[in-house]
Amino acid sequence: MTPGAACLSRQGRDLVMDGVSLKALAAQYGTPLYVYSQQAMQTALRSYQQGLSGRSHLLCYAMKANSSLAVLQTFAQAGCGFDIVSVGELERVLAVGGDPAKVVFSGVGKTRAEMRRALAVGVSCFNVESEGELEVLSQVAVDSGHTARVSLRVNPDVDAGTHPYISTGLKDNKFGIAHDQALRVYQKAASLPGLQVTGIDCHIGSQIVEVSPYLDALDRLLELVEAVETSGIALDHLDLGGGLGITYTDESPPEPCDFVKQLLRRLDERGHGHRKLYLEPGRSLVGNAGVLITEVLYLKPGPKNFCIVDAAMNDLVRPAMYEAWMGIEPCVQRDAPPQVWDVVGPVCESGDWLGRSRALAVEAGDHLAVLSAGAYGMAMASNYNSRPRAAEVMIHDGQATLIRERETTADLFALERMMAR
Ligand SMILES: *Cc1c(COP(=O)(O)O)cnc(C)c1O
């Protein structure tokens, strides 16, 4: 079993989440089915909160990882803020009663309409990613009579040689403002009407399982903080983004609590202990709290053995898109010796696979659980091949609640119109 997924265990042969049999849920709700442990989400959040307790901070769940309303509700009720990347995400936060004053708005391509809405509801901060965006935000703020609090997303350009897994903190990607341009852009931000400079931020990548790249990025940011403040612009908060990894196979990332404590210690050592620390975790709050249940449709043995299941890349795209390895476990263990299978879906693409070369004792009609599927699973699901999207269930106190109904085929084309002739 995935060591990171404490919500999963075996009761006899049965795979259970927080005591609830996944096979029973598959029978009740059908497949493909996402199942989440609310408790696992709350435990992950509490670990961050414990690390931050006693310190000035804002924890913003990066909701692109899983934006289902019941998931957002879970975090909002626990006092968590949100990192959003679109007005659609903002409306979801508002729909669950989330506090817009705890929302940070990230993303390289915010539209004027999105800025207007975010200003009207009073988001905490815009994480601005370019000079062009800064100018537009200033105009929109002035036109609408609001002040936009801004933080500049700086690209710390953390050394790729040292940290090859970092994908968004380097010079040659679309995110952020180059480190060597940042001071000039801060001065510009301070001179534009309608803007109030409040912070600095970065987000260096995803599925990072060590603390050292964060400490390097923090050092780089602090150099800038000092330069910006020396130039007469006060900064209130420092946002280190998200990106903390989870255990998919044998990774051993730090616990959020320890991770946060190491960041705070570095801040203290560098004389910045008074700063308000913002964090934007996504995957590490939800990833190991979810599984995707799928039914085995056919076994197709041959030179390569294929196990064809009813979940596909449209339900869970991480393997197809990132060649991601995700654990696959039978919902009910069999006695038979395992054979090696490629677990593939029904979509008409060779890239439609969930797992390759997996040792499984399996028969048609069995159910499999794809593990660690709570993050970037349902949130990235599509209707490719006209496949209705999966249902979702949340477990709380040993009870399962349907939190998203399965799409119907009528839903698939409800918004479409035929030509008059
Ligand atoms: C995606 C993203 C996050 C969350 O990343 P995880 O790897 O899921 O923790 C946080 N901040 C920003 C700006 C992002 O784009």
The ligand as a Gaussian input file, in Angstrom:
#p B3LYP/6-31G(d) Opt

LIG

0 1
 C       -0.189000      24.637000      -9.180000
 C        0.167000      25.742000      -8.264000
 C        0.226000      25.532000      -6.889000
 C        0.003000      24.174000      -6.261000
 O        0.964000      23.256000      -6.658000
 P        0.982000      21.793000      -5.983000
 O        2.129000      21.131000      -6.641000
 O       -0.311000      21.153000      -6.290000
 O        1.176000      22.004000      -4.511000
 C        0.490000      26.614000      -6.085000
 N        0.707000      27.848000      -6.599000
 C        0.679000      28.083000      -7.915000
 C        0.924000      29.452000      -8.419000
 C        0.408000      27.047000      -8.795000
 O        0.399000      27.279000     -10.111000

